[in-house]
Amino acid sequence: MAVAVSGPAVSAPPARRVSARHFVRLKLRVMGNNFRGQGWRVALFVGGAVAGLWFAGTGFFLFAAPGLVDGSRYALMVAAFGGGLTVLGWLLLPLVFFGVDETLDPARFALLPLPRRTLVTGLFAAALVSVPTIAVLLALSGLVVTAGAMGGWFAAVVAAVGVVAGLLLCVAAARAVTSAFATALRSRRVRDLAAVLLAVLAALLGPLQLLGVAALGDADWDRLDGVAEVVGWTPFGAPWTAGIDVAEGRLWAAPVKLLITAATIVALLTWWSRSLESAMVGAASSGPARAQRGVTGGAVAQLFPRAVGWARRDRFGALVAREARYWWRDARRRANLITVAVVGLFVPVMVNLGGSGFTIDSEQGFTASPDSSPLLASLSMLFVGLLAAVTLANQFGFDGSAYAANVVAGVPGQQELRARMAAFSIYIVPILAVISVVAAVVLGEPGWIGLMAGTLFATYGAGLAVNCFVSVLGAYSLPETSNPFALNSGAGVAKSFLTVLAMLATMVAAVPMVLAAGLLGGVWLWLALPVGAAYGLGAALLGAYLAGDVLDRRMPELLATVTPRR
């Protein structure tokens, strides 16, 4: 029997419309919660903000220089090339060296009934609230000064609009590319290829800038003007050169370039919108597992990669096998290996080809410098060695909450650190050996192979010792996200400071190798390799021994530090 109930209808309260400001407020609140009770994070964030302001001030004067010194001839080149490098740097450098801030992980919004347009707009607005965006905005504001000095207030206004549009372009490009790669990287084969290509491109960005600076010495300025004009009509240079065009009397070019910029931003946001939806779904299966054929030795033997076949089947061997497998399969770790290989080969060759710089001859190509010496070779190898070792500055952060298994098992700190160094060295030591041989051959000094290898191994071993302490005392968490390039808010600043600290300490520890190269002369060419290898091995073992005791006392705190906060 149905009973009708009469009475006043109860209407649900109207739903509040979600806008971009809600995402900005949410990001600021999450950032505040991450800093709560973490004084060292606050200090690192403040230090990073101060460093960002310093770089912003330097960039401001560089971009404003053509207007301040009446160098109107170079205004277009500074705007086109400087702005283009800014876009490239925004795309590539954060992916490998600093990471992409994912305080608001898109995957966390997957179950919320938010329209795609609202989500993209909100995340885009939240991405603009960061130290890098403010620093870039302040630095590129120098173009407004240049345009105003050359063409008056109207040119300055157009330049200001172009700078804001260019900043939006940088953020949109970075978010679209990282989201698209995060989606594609679910497939292991695509992930492997993409990680290699991204690491190579990011590692080559700095060397290419060095090449450009070196080429300026013999540059044809008229030809560079033509190149700058072409770059100015691409999305890389269009927003930055619009104000310069107005100042030089090309009023018709400014709206066209701003239109190119706006169209590019819309295209990038559309691309991001389409890839963002699939990136929120989660990891996809890479297909059915294939049965391994021809595997012998039992289940335990299958856990040991071929490169670790020499290790004993005990706790130490298991730790080495696990770390070796992770370094080969984890895209974030593998990118660091590729960076060491690319930068480590380029820097010593370029430094020794030209001493304090190098020259490029149109007929003979690179010209070796008469200033090249064993001392200079040792200095260049010192940089490569400390770059290789600094990769382990946050080695426990790669594990995240998985480090709890080691804590529960009670793995001794010394054994833990020695196993991690051994697994990492399986890949790094051959790379360093190849770098020393190739660099010596390219420089036409095969007798320096022992010198270069000895300095490399000594610096690398000293760096391992330093980074044992850094990784235990200064670890930070990495986000659990499908985006392999993501970092928690403030972690990019922490990574930068830890990297600088570890490199400076390693440099001090490796100074004896450089002093020996400068004082002992030809005798050191024969002694460098055995002495350097022994010095590096002894330093690494000593560092593991001393830092292992610290790790034993800090295991719970270290686990809490590297565990991502939800």
matplotlib code that plots the C-alpha trace (Angstrom):
import matplotlib.pyplot as plt

x = [0.0, 1.5, 1.4, 1.7, 3.6, 2.8, 4.8, 7.1, 9.7, 13.3, 15.7, 19.4, 21.7, 23.2, 26.6, 29.4, 31.1, 34.7, 37.1, 40.8, 41.1, 40.1, 43.0, 45.4, 44.2, 44.4, 48.0, 49.0, 47.3, 49.1, 52.4, 51.8, 51.0, 54.2, 56.2, 54.5, 56.9, 59.7, 62.0, 64.6, 62.1, 61.1, 64.8, 65.5, 62.4, 63.4, 67.0, 65.7, 63.4, 66.4, 68.5, 65.7, 65.4, 69.2, 69.0, 66.0, 67.8, 70.8, 68.5, 66.6, 69.8, 70.9, 67.6, 67.5, 71.1, 70.4, 68.0, 70.2, 73.4, 71.6, 72.5, 69.4, 71.3, 71.4, 67.9, 66.2, 69.0, 68.8, 65.0, 64.8, 67.8, 67.3, 63.6, 64.0, 66.6, 64.2, 61.4, 63.8, 65.2, 61.7, 60.9, 64.0, 66.0, 63.2, 62.6, 66.0, 67.7, 65.0, 61.8, 58.3, 56.2, 53.3, 51.8, 48.4, 48.8, 46.1, 45.6, 44.0, 41.2, 40.2, 37.1, 35.8, 33.1, 35.1, 34.8, 38.0, 38.1, 37.8, 40.5, 42.9, 42.3, 42.7, 45.9, 47.3, 46.6, 48.1, 51.2, 51.7, 52.1, 55.7, 59.2, 60.4, 57.5, 58.0, 61.7, 61.3, 58.7, 61.0, 64.0, 62.2, 60.7, 64.0, 62.6, 60.0, 62.8, 64.6, 61.4, 60.4, 63.9, 63.8, 60.2, 58.4, 55.5, 53.4, 56.3, 56.8, 53.1, 53.3, 56.5, 54.8, 51.9, 54.4, 56.4, 53.2, 52.1, 55.6, 55.4, 52.0, 53.6, 56.4, 54.2, 51.7, 54.4, 56.1, 52.8, 51.6, 54.9, 55.3, 51.7, 52.0, 55.2, 53.8, 51.0, 53.3, 55.8, 53.4, 54.7, 58.1, 59.6, 58.3, 59.5, 63.0, 63.3, 61.7, 63.9, 67.0, 66.0, 64.9, 68.1, 70.3, 68.4, 68.5, 72.2, 73.1, 71.3, 74.2, 76.9, 75.0, 74.9, 78.7, 79.0, 76.9, 78.9, 82.2, 80.8, 80.1, 83.8, 83.8, 80.2, 78.8, 76.4, 74.5, 73.8, 72.8, 70.3, 68.7, 68.5, 67.0, 64.3, 63.4, 63.3, 61.2, 58.4, 58.4, 56.6, 60.0, 60.7, 57.4, 56.2, 59.6, 60.2, 56.8, 57.7, 61.0, 59.2, 57.0, 60.0, 61.7, 58.6, 57.1, 53.7, 52.0, 54.3, 53.3, 49.7, 50.6, 53.3, 51.0, 48.4, 51.0, 51.7, 48.0, 47.4, 50.3, 49.1, 45.6, 47.1, 49.3, 46.4, 44.2, 47.0, 47.4, 43.6, 43.6, 46.6, 45.6, 42.5, 44.3, 47.1, 44.6, 43.4, 46.5, 49.2, 48.2, 49.3, 52.2, 50.8, 51.0, 54.2, 56.3, 57.7, 61.5, 63.2, 66.6, 66.7, 68.6, 69.9, 66.6, 64.3, 67.1, 69.4, 66.7, 66.7, 70.3, 71.0, 73.9, 76.0, 75.7, 76.4, 79.6, 77.8, 77.4, 73.8, 73.6, 72.1, 74.8, 74.4, 70.7, 70.9, 73.3, 71.1, 68.0, 69.7, 71.3, 68.0, 66.4, 69.1, 68.4, 64.6, 63.7, 63.3, 64.2, 67.4, 68.4, 68.1, 70.8, 73.1, 72.6, 73.2, 76.6, 77.6, 76.7, 77.9, 80.9, 82.2, 81.4, 82.8, 86.4, 86.8, 85.5, 87.5, 90.8, 90.3, 90.3, 91.7, 89.5, 87.3, 87.6, 87.6, 85.7, 87.5, 85.3, 87.8, 89.5, 86.6, 87.6, 91.1, 93.1, 94.4, 98.1, 97.1, 95.9, 97.9, 97.7, 96.5, 93.7, 92.8, 92.6, 90.4, 88.0, 87.9, 87.3, 84.0, 82.9, 83.7, 81.8, 78.9, 78.7, 78.8, 76.2, 73.6, 73.4, 72.7, 69.1, 69.4, 66.9, 64.4, 64.1, 62.9, 60.2, 58.0, 59.7, 62.6, 60.5, 61.4, 65.0, 64.1, 62.0, 64.7, 67.3, 69.8, 73.1, 73.8, 77.3, 76.1, 73.3, 75.5, 78.3, 75.7, 74.1, 77.6, 78.5, 75.3, 75.7, 79.3, 78.4, 77.1, 79.2, 82.7, 82.6, 81.2, 84.0, 86.6, 85.2, 85.1, 88.8, 89.8, 87.7, 88.7, 92.4, 92.2, 90.1, 92.7, 95.5, 97.1, 96.8, 99.4, 96.9, 94.5, 95.9, 95.9, 92.3, 91.1, 92.9, 91.4, 88.0, 88.1, 89.5, 86.9, 84.1, 85.2, 85.4, 82.0, 80.5, 81.8, 80.4, 77.0, 76.6, 76.3, 74.2, 71.7, 71.3, 71.1, 69.5, 67.0, 63.7, 60.6, 59.7, 56.0, 54.2, 52.8, 52.8, 54.8, 58.5, 59.6, 57.5, 58.9, 57.0, 56.7, 60.0, 61.9, 63.5, 65.1, 66.2, 67.7, 69.6, 71.1, 72.0, 73.7, 75.8, 76.7, 77.8, 79.8, 81.7, 82.5, 83.6, 85.8, 87.6, 88.2, 89.6, 91.9, 95.0, 94.7, 94.8, 97.7, 99.7, 99.0, 100.4, 103.4, 104.7, 104.7, 105.4, 105.9, 102.2, 101.1, 102.2, 101.1, 97.7, 95.7, 96.8, 96.9, 93.6, 91.9, 93.2, 92.3, 88.7, 88.2, 89.5, 87.4, 84.2, 84.8, 85.6, 82.5, 80.3, 81.8, 81.3, 77.9, 76.7, 76.7, 74.6, 72.2, 71.7, 70.6, 68.4, 66.6, 63.1, 63.6, 65.0, 61.9, 59.6, 61.5, 61.4, 57.8, 55.6, 52.9, 49.4]
y = [0.0, 3.3, 6.2, 9.7, 12.2, 15.8, 18.7, 21.4, 20.3, 20.3, 21.6, 20.8, 23.8, 25.1, 23.6, 26.1, 26.6, 25.5, 28.1, 28.6, 30.5, 27.3, 25.4, 28.3, 28.3, 24.5, 24.6, 27.3, 25.3, 22.1, 23.9, 25.3, 21.9, 20.5, 23.2, 22.8, 21.4, 21.2, 24.0, 22.9, 22.9, 26.5, 27.5, 25.8, 27.4, 30.9, 30.3, 29.2, 32.2, 34.5, 32.7, 33.0, 36.7, 37.0, 35.2, 37.3, 40.5, 39.3, 38.3, 41.6, 43.7, 41.4, 41.8, 45.5, 46.1, 47.0, 49.8, 51.0, 51.3, 52.4, 49.1, 48.9, 46.8, 43.9, 44.3, 41.9, 39.2, 39.4, 39.1, 36.3, 34.2, 34.9, 34.3, 31.1, 29.7, 30.5, 28.4, 25.5, 25.7, 25.7, 22.6, 20.5, 21.5, 20.9, 17.4, 16.0, 18.5, 20.2, 18.3, 19.6, 20.8, 18.4, 19.8, 19.2, 15.8, 15.5, 11.9, 13.0, 14.6, 11.5, 10.7, 14.2, 15.4, 18.2, 19.3, 18.9, 22.7, 23.5, 21.1, 22.3, 26.0, 25.4, 23.4, 25.9, 28.8, 26.8, 26.1, 29.9, 30.2, 29.2, 30.7, 29.9, 31.7, 34.8, 34.8, 34.4, 37.1, 39.5, 38.6, 39.0, 42.3, 43.8, 43.6, 46.1, 48.5, 48.0, 48.5, 51.6, 53.1, 52.5, 53.3, 54.9, 53.9, 52.2, 49.8, 49.1, 48.2, 45.8, 44.3, 43.8, 42.0, 39.9, 39.0, 37.8, 35.8, 34.3, 33.2, 31.6, 29.9, 28.5, 27.1, 25.6, 24.0, 22.5, 21.1, 19.7, 18.0, 16.4, 15.2, 13.7, 11.9, 10.7, 9.1, 7.6, 6.4, 3.7, 1.4, 0.2, 0.3, 3.8, 4.8, 3.6, 5.4, 8.6, 8.7, 8.3, 11.1, 13.5, 12.9, 13.4, 16.6, 18.1, 17.2, 18.8, 22.0, 23.4, 22.3, 23.8, 27.1, 26.8, 26.2, 29.3, 31.5, 30.2, 30.9, 34.6, 35.4, 34.9, 35.5, 37.2, 39.8, 40.5, 36.8, 36.6, 39.4, 37.3, 34.3, 36.4, 37.6, 34.0, 32.9, 35.9, 34.6, 31.2, 30.5, 30.5, 34.2, 35.7, 37.0, 38.4, 40.3, 42.0, 45.0, 45.4, 45.4, 48.2, 50.2, 49.7, 50.9, 47.5, 48.1, 45.5, 42.7, 43.0, 41.8, 39.0, 37.7, 38.0, 36.1, 33.3, 33.2, 33.0, 30.3, 28.2, 28.5, 27.4, 24.4, 23.4, 23.7, 21.6, 19.0, 19.0, 18.6, 15.5, 13.9, 14.9, 12.8, 9.6, 10.5, 10.5, 6.9, 5.3, 2.9, 0.7, -2.8, -3.4, -6.7, -10.3, -11.4, -13.7, -16.8, -16.8, -19.5, -20.9, -19.7, -22.0, -21.9, -21.7, -18.9, -17.0, -17.0, -15.4, -12.3, -11.5, -9.7, -10.9, -7.9, -9.0, -12.6, -12.3, -11.4, -14.0, -15.2, -13.5, -10.3, -8.0, -9.7, -9.4, -5.7, -5.1, -7.1, -5.1, -1.7, -2.7, -3.8, -0.5, 1.6, 0.0, 0.0, 3.2, 6.0, 8.7, 6.9, 6.0, 9.6, 10.5, 7.9, 9.4, 12.9, 11.8, 10.1, 13.1, 16.0, 14.0, 13.5, 17.0, 19.2, 17.9, 17.9, 21.4, 22.8, 21.2, 22.2, 25.9, 26.3, 28.8, 28.7, 27.3, 28.6, 27.4, 27.9, 27.8, 25.6, 23.5, 23.2, 23.0, 24.3, 22.9, 25.4, 25.6, 26.2, 22.6, 20.8, 17.9, 20.3, 21.6, 18.0, 17.0, 20.0, 19.0, 15.4, 16.5, 18.1, 14.9, 12.8, 14.9, 15.1, 11.3, 10.9, 13.6, 11.4, 9.5, 12.7, 11.5, 7.8, 6.9, 9.2, 7.0, 4.1, 6.1, 4.0, 0.9, 1.6, 0.3, -3.2, -2.6, -1.0, -3.9, -6.4, -4.5, -4.1, -2.7, 0.8, 0.0, -2.9, -0.9, 1.9, -0.4, -2.4, 0.8, 2.2, -1.2, -1.4, 2.2, 1.7, -1.2, 1.3, 4.4, 3.0, 1.8, 5.2, 7.0, 4.7, 5.4, 9.1, 9.2, 7.2, 9.1, 12.5, 11.7, 10.4, 13.4, 15.7, 13.9, 13.0, 9.2, 9.4, 11.3, 8.4, 7.3, 10.8, 11.4, 8.0, 8.4, 11.8, 10.5, 7.5, 9.5, 12.2, 9.7, 7.7, 10.9, 12.0, 8.6, 9.2, 12.7, 11.7, 8.9, 11.6, 13.9, 11.1, 10.1, 13.6, 15.5, 13.1, 14.3, 12.5, 12.2, 12.1, 8.9, 9.8, 8.4, 11.5, 10.4, 14.1, 15.3, 16.7, 17.8, 21.5, 22.8, 19.6, 21.3, 23.9, 21.1, 19.2, 22.3, 23.1, 19.5, 19.2, 22.3, 21.3, 17.8, 19.1, 21.6, 19.0, 16.5, 19.2, 19.8, 16.1, 15.7, 18.7, 16.5, 14.9, 18.3, 19.5, 16.4, 16.9, 20.4, 19.7, 16.3, 16.8, 13.8, 11.4, 11.8, 10.5, 7.1, 7.3, 8.9, 5.8, 3.5, 6.3, 7.7, 4.2, 3.5, 6.9, 6.7, 3.1, 4.0, 7.2, 5.3, 2.6, 5.1, 7.1, 4.0, 3.0, 6.4, 7.2, 3.6, 4.4, 7.5, 5.5, 2.9, 5.7, 7.5, 4.7, 5.6, 9.3, 8.6, 6.5, 9.2, 11.8, 9.9, 8.6, 10.8, 12.7, 12.1]
z = [0.0, -1.1, 1.2, -0.2, 1.9, 1.4, 2.6, 1.5, -1.0, 0.3, -2.2, -2.1, -1.6, -4.8, -5.6, -5.5, -8.8, -8.8, -10.3, -10.8, -7.5, -5.6, -7.1, -6.2, -2.6, -2.5, -3.7, -1.1, 1.6, 0.6, 0.5, 3.9, 5.3, 3.8, 5.5, 8.9, 11.5, 8.8, 9.6, 7.2, 4.4, 5.2, 5.3, 1.9, 0.4, 1.6, 0.4, -3.0, -3.2, -2.5, -5.1, -7.6, -7.0, -7.5, -10.8, -11.7, -11.1, -13.2, -16.0, -15.8, -16.4, -19.2, -21.0, -20.2, -21.3, -25.0, -23.8, -21.0, -23.1, -26.3, -28.1, -30.3, -32.8, -30.3, -28.9, -31.3, -30.9, -27.1, -27.1, -29.7, -28.5, -24.8, -24.9, -27.0, -24.6, -21.7, -23.4, -24.1, -20.5, -19.1, -21.1, -20.6, -17.5, -14.9, -16.3, -15.3, -13.0, -10.9, -11.5, -12.1, -9.2, -8.7, -5.5, -7.0, -8.6, -11.4, -10.5, -7.2, -9.0, -11.1, -8.9, -8.6, -11.0, -12.5, -16.1, -18.1, -18.8, -15.1, -14.2, -16.9, -16.0, -12.3, -12.6, -15.1, -12.7, -9.8, -11.8, -12.2, -8.4, -8.0, -7.4, -11.0, -12.7, -10.6, -11.2, -15.0, -15.0, -13.2, -15.4, -18.7, -17.6, -18.7, -22.2, -21.2, -20.2, -23.5, -25.6, -23.6, -24.0, -27.8, -28.6, -25.8, -23.5, -26.2, -27.1, -23.4, -23.0, -25.9, -24.5, -21.2, -22.8, -24.7, -21.6, -19.8, -22.9, -23.1, -19.5, -20.0, -23.1, -21.0, -18.3, -20.8, -22.8, -19.8, -18.4, -21.8, -22.5, -19.1, -19.0, -22.5, -21.6, -18.3, -20.3, -22.9, -20.3, -19.0, -21.8, -20.7, -24.2, -24.8, -21.3, -21.9, -25.2, -23.9, -20.8, -23.0, -25.4, -22.7, -20.6, -23.7, -24.7, -21.2, -20.8, -24.1, -23.4, -21.3, -23.7, -26.6, -24.8, -24.3, -28.0, -28.7, -26.4, -28.0, -31.5, -30.6, -30.9, -34.7, -35.3, -38.3, -36.7, -39.9, -40.3, -36.6, -37.2, -39.9, -37.7, -34.9, -37.2, -38.2, -34.5, -33.7, -36.0, -34.2, -30.9, -29.2, -30.0, -31.0, -27.6, -26.6, -29.8, -30.2, -28.2, -30.1, -33.4, -32.2, -31.0, -34.5, -36.3, -37.4, -35.8, -38.0, -36.7, -33.0, -33.2, -35.6, -33.2, -30.2, -32.2, -32.9, -29.2, -28.2, -30.8, -29.5, -25.9, -26.9, -28.9, -25.9, -23.4, -25.8, -26.0, -22.2, -21.8, -23.9, -22.4, -18.8, -18.9, -19.7, -17.3, -14.5, -15.2, -13.8, -15.0, -17.9, -18.3, -20.6, -21.8, -20.6, -19.1, -21.2, -19.8, -19.5, -21.3, -20.6, -17.0, -14.8, -11.2, -9.3, -8.2, -6.3, -9.2, -11.4, -9.1, -9.9, -13.1, -15.3, -14.3, -10.6, -11.3, -9.3, -6.1, -3.4, -2.6, 0.7, 2.1, 0.6, -2.8, -2.7, -1.9, -4.8, -7.2, -6.2, -6.6, -9.9, -11.3, -10.1, -11.7, -15.0, -15.0, -13.1, -15.6, -13.1, -12.1, -15.6, -16.7, -14.2, -15.7, -19.2, -17.9, -16.4, -19.7, -22.0, -19.8, -18.5, -22.1, -23.4, -20.6, -20.4, -24.2, -24.5, -21.5, -22.7, -26.3, -25.4, -21.9, -20.3, -23.4, -26.9, -30.4, -33.5, -36.8, -39.9, -41.8, -39.1, -36.7, -33.0, -32.3, -29.4, -27.0, -26.2, -22.5, -22.2, -19.5, -17.1, -14.4, -16.6, -17.5, -13.8, -13.1, -15.8, -14.7, -11.1, -12.3, -14.0, -11.0, -8.6, -11.0, -11.2, -7.4, -6.6, -8.2, -4.9, -2.9, -2.5, -3.0, -0.3, -1.8, -4.9, -2.6, -0.8, 1.5, 0.1, 2.4, 5.2, 4.2, 4.9, 8.2, 9.3, 8.2, 10.2, 7.4, 8.9, 7.8, 6.5, 4.5, 3.1, 1.9, 0.5, -1.5, -2.9, -3.9, -5.5, -7.5, -8.7, -9.6, -11.9, -14.3, -13.5, -13.4, -17.1, -18.1, -16.3, -17.9, -21.4, -20.7, -19.7, -22.8, -25.3, -23.9, -24.0, -27.6, -28.8, -27.2, -28.9, -25.6, -25.1, -22.4, -20.2, -20.0, -16.6, -15.3, -16.3, -15.1, -11.8, -11.1, -12.1, -9.8, -6.9, -7.2, -7.7, -4.5, -2.5, -3.8, -2.7, 0.8, 0.9, -0.5, 2.0, 4.7, 2.5, 1.6, 5.2, 6.7, 3.9, 2.2, 0.9, -0.5, -4.1, -5.1, -5.9, -9.3, -12.8, -13.9, -13.5, -13.7, -10.7, -7.4, -4.3, -3.6, -2.3, -3.3, -6.3, -4.0, -1.6, -4.5, -5.7, -2.3, -1.6, -5.0, -4.5, -0.9, -2.0, -5.0, -2.9, -0.2, -2.9, -4.6, -1.3, -0.7, -4.3, -4.2, -3.5, -6.9, -8.6, -6.6, -7.4, -11.1, -10.9, -8.7, -9.7, -13.5, -15.7, -12.8, -11.9, -15.3, -14.2, -10.6, -11.1, -11.9, -9.1, -6.5, -7.7, -7.7, -4.2, -2.9, -4.3, -3.0, 0.5, 0.7, -0.3, 2.2, 4.9, 4.1, 4.2, 7.6, 9.2, 7.6, 8.3, 12.1, 11.4, 9.3, 12.0, 14.4, 11.9, 10.2, 11.5, 10.9, 7.4, 6.6, 7.7, 5.7, 2.4, 2.7, 0.5, 2.3, 1.0]

ax = plt.figure().add_subplot(projection="3d")
ax.plot(x, y, z, "-o")
ax.set_aspect("equal")
plt.show()
